[in-house]
Amino acid sequence: MHYRTFGRTGWQISEIGYGMWGLADWSGADERETDRSLDLAVALGSNFFDTAWGYGSGRSEQILGRLLKRNLDRRLYIATKIPPKNFVWPSQRGFTLDDCFPPEHIVAYTEKSLRNLSVETIDLQQFHVWEDHWAGDERWQRAVEDLKKAGKVGAVGISINRWEPNNSLETIRTGLIDAVQVIYNIFDQNPEDELFPLCDRLNLGVIARVPFDEGTLTGTFTKETTFPADDWRSTYFVPENLHASVEHADRLKSLVPEGMTMAEVALRFILSNPYVSTTIPGMRKEAHVRSNTAAGDGQGLPAELLYALKEHRWDRQPTEWSQ
C-alpha cells in the first residue's frame, strides 16, 4: 500500500481508504463478513476509515469501533460525519444553519459519535451536507474550534453535496476546514476546475468518494439491473439515470487495458491525480478488498489513457433522485 500526506494534518493516509456506508445501510450486509473484510483491509495496509452517524443511525460507527479495538497496536484514522439536524440529504438551497447544524447539534452528535466509536478523539469530523452561504456564520466556526480545543476532534471537514464541488469554496477560504470529501471519478471530473487547485493552495486533505459512480464504473451494470426495494440504489438508479449511466460506462469498455478491470481503471484514474489524498470505495466482501487495495500501489495510469479518459467527463446537475 502506498501512502499520501493528508494535507496540513501531516497524517500518512493509505491511497485506498474504506467507505463504510454500505456496511450498515444497504441490503444484504452480513456482520461477520463485514468484520472479515475490514480486518483484511487493515492487514493489506488500509488505515483510513470513513463512516457517519447517518449510516445506520450510528451502527456503522459501532462497527468501526469494534475494528479499532481489534487493532489497538495500529494507527488507524477515523473520519465520521455529523448528520444535518433536519435529516435531509442532500442539503437544499434555502436551508439555514439552524435547520442543519446549530452549535448544540454539532456538539451533541460529536459526543454520540465518540461513544459509538469508543474513542476520546475523532481524527476527522465532517459536516455530512453543506451550503456555502453558511461560510461566514461564526456559530459553526466557534463550535468546531471549541471541539478541537477540547481534544474531541483533531481536524474538521465538509462532505460536499453530489455534483456541487464549488458549493464549498468560500467555506474553505475561512481557513477552518482541514479536508473536503467530494465525488470525483472518471465521469465526475469537475472538482479539477476550481476545488482541487484551492485545496492545493491551502494544503487541505482531499477524499474522493463514489469512485465507481455508485457501481456503473465497475462495468457490470446493464439497463436491466435492479436492486431490492430496501437498497438505496433502487431510488437512485431510476430508469433515466440507470440507462444513461450504463451507456456512458459502455463507451469506456474499449479503453480498458488487457489484464485490467474497469474498476481498477476507475481507481487508478482517481489516484493519478496528485491533489487526491485517498479514495474510499465501499467494500463488503473480501474479494473486493483484495482487488481494490491492489490499486493503491502508487502506480497511476499511462498519460495516453488518462488523456482518453478526460473525454468521458460527464457534467451533471442535482435532481430529485440524486440524493
PLY file of the C-alpha trace (Angstrom):
ply
format ascii 1.0
element vertex 323
property float x
property float y
property float z
element edge 322
property int vertex1
property int vertex2
end_header
0.00 0.00 0.00
1.20 3.48 -0.89
0.56 6.41 1.45
-0.04 10.12 0.88
0.15 13.13 3.19
-3.33 14.24 4.21
-2.99 17.97 3.76
-1.81 20.08 6.66
-2.63 17.37 9.21
0.54 15.58 8.17
-1.17 12.20 8.50
0.14 9.45 6.24
-3.03 8.02 4.71
-3.45 4.93 2.55
-4.31 5.63 -1.07
-7.21 3.20 -0.73
-9.35 4.02 2.27
-12.55 2.30 3.28
-16.02 3.75 2.72
-18.35 2.33 5.37
-21.80 3.41 4.19
-22.73 0.05 2.69
-21.77 -1.86 5.82
-24.78 -0.65 7.78
-27.29 0.87 5.41
-27.53 -1.33 2.32
-29.47 -4.52 1.74
-27.66 -7.81 2.32
-24.93 -6.61 4.68
-23.57 -9.51 6.78
-21.86 -8.51 10.02
-19.37 -11.38 10.13
-18.40 -10.84 6.52
-18.13 -7.13 7.26
-15.68 -7.72 10.11
-13.57 -10.07 7.98
-13.44 -7.54 5.16
-12.41 -4.73 7.49
-9.71 -6.86 9.11
-8.37 -7.83 5.71
-8.21 -4.17 4.64
-6.12 -3.37 7.71
-3.84 -6.32 7.01
-3.36 -5.09 3.44
-2.41 -1.60 4.58
-5.58 0.50 4.57
-5.57 2.89 7.51
-8.33 5.42 6.71
-11.94 4.56 7.50
-14.82 6.87 6.61
-18.14 6.44 8.39
-21.02 8.65 9.60
-23.67 8.69 12.29
-26.19 8.66 9.43
-25.03 5.22 8.28
-27.47 3.09 10.19
-28.07 5.65 12.98
-24.64 5.01 14.45
-24.35 1.31 13.55
-21.52 1.85 11.07
-19.63 3.84 13.71
-20.07 0.96 16.15
-18.71 -1.48 13.56
-15.67 0.76 13.17
-15.31 0.97 16.94
-15.02 -2.81 17.08
-12.34 -2.73 14.40
-10.36 -0.20 16.40
-10.50 -2.43 19.49
-9.20 -5.37 17.45
-6.25 -3.29 16.22
-5.01 -1.33 19.21
-1.43 -1.75 18.00
-2.09 0.04 14.68
-2.66 3.70 13.84
-6.00 3.79 12.09
-7.53 7.12 11.13
-11.21 7.73 11.85
-13.42 10.01 9.78
-17.10 10.39 10.61
-19.86 12.91 9.93
-22.47 14.96 11.75
-25.94 14.43 10.26
-27.99 17.52 9.41
-30.50 18.28 12.16
-33.40 18.04 9.69
-32.06 14.70 8.39
-32.43 15.77 4.77
-29.80 14.61 2.27
-28.59 16.46 0.30
-28.96 19.96 1.65
-31.21 22.27 -0.35
-30.93 25.93 -1.20
-32.71 27.93 1.43
-31.79 25.65 4.34
-30.28 27.64 7.18
-27.57 26.70 9.62
-30.30 26.35 12.24
-32.05 23.81 10.00
-28.92 21.68 9.71
-26.06 22.48 12.08
-26.90 24.69 15.07
-23.97 24.65 17.52
-25.66 22.45 20.12
-26.39 19.86 17.40
-22.75 19.84 16.27
-21.63 19.15 19.82
-24.34 16.60 20.62
-23.65 14.42 17.58
-19.91 14.63 18.07
-20.50 13.22 21.55
-22.73 10.46 20.14
-20.07 9.52 17.60
-17.37 9.44 20.26
-19.48 6.97 22.24
-20.28 4.81 19.21
-16.62 4.66 18.23
-15.42 4.24 21.84
-12.67 6.81 21.34
-11.68 10.07 23.00
-10.84 11.89 19.77
-12.32 11.76 16.27
-9.48 12.32 13.82
-11.69 13.95 11.18
-15.18 15.21 11.99
-17.12 16.25 8.89
-20.37 18.02 8.14
-22.45 15.50 6.18
-24.05 18.13 3.93
-23.08 21.71 3.23
-24.22 25.06 1.84
-21.55 27.62 1.10
-23.71 30.52 2.26
-23.11 29.24 5.80
-19.40 30.02 5.44
-19.40 33.25 7.43
-21.65 32.09 10.27
-19.47 32.28 13.37
-21.57 29.77 15.30
-20.35 26.66 13.48
-16.86 28.13 13.45
-16.81 28.53 17.25
-18.33 25.08 17.75
-15.63 23.28 15.79
-12.84 25.34 17.31
-14.14 24.50 20.79
-14.27 20.79 19.92
-10.70 20.95 18.69
-9.51 22.74 21.82
-11.25 20.14 23.97
-9.37 17.39 22.14
-12.56 15.75 20.90
-11.84 16.46 17.23
-8.48 16.50 15.50
-9.49 18.03 12.17
-12.67 19.32 10.52
-14.02 18.67 7.04
-17.07 19.05 4.85
-18.71 16.42 2.69
-19.77 18.29 -0.43
-23.19 17.68 -1.97
-23.39 15.50 -5.07
-22.30 17.29 -8.26
-21.73 20.62 -6.45
-17.97 20.88 -5.88
-17.99 24.67 -5.93
-20.64 24.87 -3.19
-17.76 24.91 -0.72
-15.16 27.40 -1.90
-15.98 30.28 0.46
-16.11 27.89 3.40
-12.68 26.52 2.50
-11.32 30.06 2.33
-12.23 30.63 6.01
-9.16 28.58 6.86
-11.15 26.50 9.36
-11.59 23.48 7.10
-8.85 20.86 7.04
-10.34 18.47 4.48
-13.03 18.04 1.85
-14.84 14.96 0.71
-16.17 15.17 -2.82
-17.44 12.93 -5.59
-14.59 12.52 -8.07
-14.31 9.81 -10.70
-13.96 9.30 -14.45
-17.39 10.83 -15.03
-17.31 13.49 -12.31
-14.16 15.44 -13.13
-15.41 18.95 -12.32
-13.61 19.16 -8.93
-10.47 19.64 -11.03
-11.69 23.05 -12.22
-11.68 25.12 -9.01
-11.94 22.92 -5.92
-8.72 20.94 -6.24
-6.47 23.93 -7.04
-7.86 25.78 -4.00
-7.33 22.74 -1.77
-3.77 22.54 -3.04
-3.08 26.20 -2.27
-4.46 25.86 1.27
-2.96 22.39 1.82
-6.21 20.54 2.52
-6.76 16.80 2.55
-8.96 15.56 -0.31
-11.14 12.46 -0.02
-12.51 11.22 -3.35
-15.78 9.39 -2.77
-18.03 7.37 -5.13
-15.07 6.13 -7.21
-17.28 3.71 -9.15
-20.20 6.12 -9.73
-22.34 4.02 -7.38
-21.36 0.92 -9.36
-21.66 1.80 -13.02
-17.90 2.26 -13.37
-17.35 -1.38 -12.49
-18.78 -2.17 -15.92
-21.15 -4.79 -14.51
-24.48 -2.95 -14.74
-26.93 -3.29 -17.61
-30.12 -1.43 -18.39
-31.98 -4.35 -16.82
-30.11 -4.23 -13.48
-32.45 -3.99 -10.48
-31.99 -3.56 -6.74
-34.02 -4.68 -3.71
-36.63 -2.20 -2.52
-34.70 -1.59 0.72
-31.47 -0.86 -1.18
-30.82 2.89 -1.58
-29.79 2.33 -5.20
-33.36 1.35 -6.09
-34.32 5.01 -5.76
-31.10 6.40 -7.24
-30.97 4.26 -10.37
-34.32 5.28 -11.77
-34.53 4.37 -15.48
-33.44 7.85 -16.55
-30.23 7.54 -14.53
-29.55 3.83 -14.97
-29.86 3.88 -18.76
-27.68 6.97 -19.18
-25.08 5.66 -16.72
-24.84 2.27 -18.45
-24.48 3.94 -21.84
-21.64 6.14 -20.57
-19.93 3.15 -18.95
-20.26 1.02 -22.05
-18.39 3.66 -24.06
-15.41 3.19 -21.73
-15.03 -0.54 -22.13
-12.83 -0.37 -25.21
-10.30 1.73 -23.26
-9.73 -0.84 -20.51
-6.22 -2.29 -20.96
-5.76 -6.03 -21.22
-5.33 -7.60 -17.80
-7.11 -4.74 -16.02
-10.73 -4.40 -14.95
-12.83 -1.29 -15.40
-12.96 -0.95 -11.61
-9.17 -0.88 -11.45
-9.07 1.74 -14.19
-11.58 3.81 -12.22
-9.46 3.72 -9.05
-6.17 4.37 -10.84
-7.73 7.33 -12.68
-8.51 8.95 -9.34
-5.13 8.15 -7.83
-3.33 9.53 -10.87
-4.38 12.97 -9.60
-1.83 14.28 -7.08
-4.46 16.50 -5.43
-6.29 13.43 -4.11
-5.22 12.17 -0.68
-7.29 8.97 -0.65
-10.31 7.36 -2.25
-12.88 5.40 -0.28
-14.59 2.58 -2.19
-17.26 0.65 -0.34
-16.11 -2.93 0.20
-18.48 -5.51 1.69
-16.64 -8.63 0.50
-13.08 -9.80 0.98
-12.63 -10.22 -2.77
-13.45 -6.52 -3.24
-10.96 -5.59 -0.55
-8.19 -7.54 -2.28
-8.87 -6.15 -5.74
-9.37 -2.54 -4.63
-6.41 -2.29 -2.26
-4.16 -3.68 -5.00
-4.75 -0.42 -6.91
-3.20 1.58 -4.06
0.37 0.77 -5.07
1.39 4.28 -6.11
1.12 3.44 -9.81
-1.23 5.62 -11.85
-2.39 5.24 -15.43
-0.35 5.95 -18.57
-0.61 9.52 -19.83
-2.28 8.49 -23.07
-5.01 6.59 -21.24
-5.60 9.47 -18.85
-5.95 11.78 -21.84
-8.52 9.47 -23.41
-10.46 9.21 -20.13
-10.65 13.00 -19.89
-13.01 12.86 -22.87
-15.52 10.91 -20.75
-16.23 13.76 -18.35
-19.96 13.93 -17.68
-21.21 17.15 -16.10
-24.50 16.59 -14.27
-26.89 18.70 -12.24
-28.59 17.60 -8.98
-32.07 16.16 -9.45
-34.83 14.78 -7.24
-33.30 11.29 -7.44
-29.63 12.26 -6.97
-29.79 12.34 -3.15
0 1
1 2
2 3
3 4
4 5
5 6
6 7
7 8
8 9
9 10
10 11
11 12
12 13
13 14
14 15
15 16
16 17
17 18
18 19
19 20
20 21
21 22
22 23
23 24
24 25
25 26
26 27
27 28
28 29
29 30
30 31
31 32
32 33
33 34
34 35
35 36
36 37
37 38
38 39
39 40
40 41
41 42
42 43
43 44
44 45
45 46
46 47
47 48
48 49
49 50
50 51
51 52
52 53
53 54
54 55
55 56
56 57
57 58
58 59
59 60
60 61
61 62
62 63
63 64
64 65
65 66
66 67
67 68
68 69
69 70
70 71
71 72
72 73
73 74
74 75
75 76
76 77
77 78
78 79
79 80
80 81
81 82
82 83
83 84
84 85
85 86
86 87
87 88
88 89
89 90
90 91
91 92
92 93
93 94
94 95
95 96
96 97
97 98
98 99
99 100
100 101
101 102
102 103
103 104
104 105
105 106
106 107
107 108
108 109
109 110
110 111
111 112
112 113
113 114
114 115
115 116
116 117
117 118
118 119
119 120
120 121
121 122
122 123
123 124
124 125
125 126
126 127
127 128
128 129
129 130
130 131
131 132
132 133
133 134
134 135
135 136
136 137
137 138
138 139
139 140
140 141
141 142
142 143
143 144
144 145
145 146
146 147
147 148
148 149
149 150
150 151
151 152
152 153
153 154
154 155
155 156
156 157
157 158
158 159
159 160
160 161
161 162
162 163
163 164
164 165
165 166
166 167
167 168
168 169
169 170
170 171
171 172
172 173
173 174
174 175
175 176
176 177
177 178
178 179
179 180
180 181
181 182
182 183
183 184
184 185
185 186
186 187
187 188
188 189
189 190
190 191
191 192
192 193
193 194
194 195
195 196
196 197
197 198
198 199
199 200
200 201
201 202
202 203
203 204
204 205
205 206
206 207
207 208
208 209
209 210
210 211
211 212
212 213
213 214
214 215
215 216
216 217
217 218
218 219
219 220
220 221
221 222
222 223
223 224
224 225
225 226
226 227
227 228
228 229
229 230
230 231
231 232
232 233
233 234
234 235
235 236
236 237
237 238
238 239
239 240
240 241
241 242
242 243
243 244
244 245
245 246
246 247
247 248
248 249
249 250
250 251
251 252
252 253
253 254
254 255
255 256
256 257
257 258
258 259
259 260
260 261
261 262
262 263
263 264
264 265
265 266
266 267
267 268
268 269
269 270
270 271
271 272
272 273
273 274
274 275
275 276
276 277
277 278
278 279
279 280
280 281
281 282
282 283
283 284
284 285
285 286
286 287
287 288
288 289
289 290
290 291
291 292
292 293
293 294
294 295
295 296
296 297
297 298
298 299
299 300
300 301
301 302
302 303
303 304
304 305
305 306
306 307
307 308
308 309
309 310
310 311
311 312
312 313
313 314
314 315
315 316
316 317
317 318
318 319
319 320
320 321
321 322
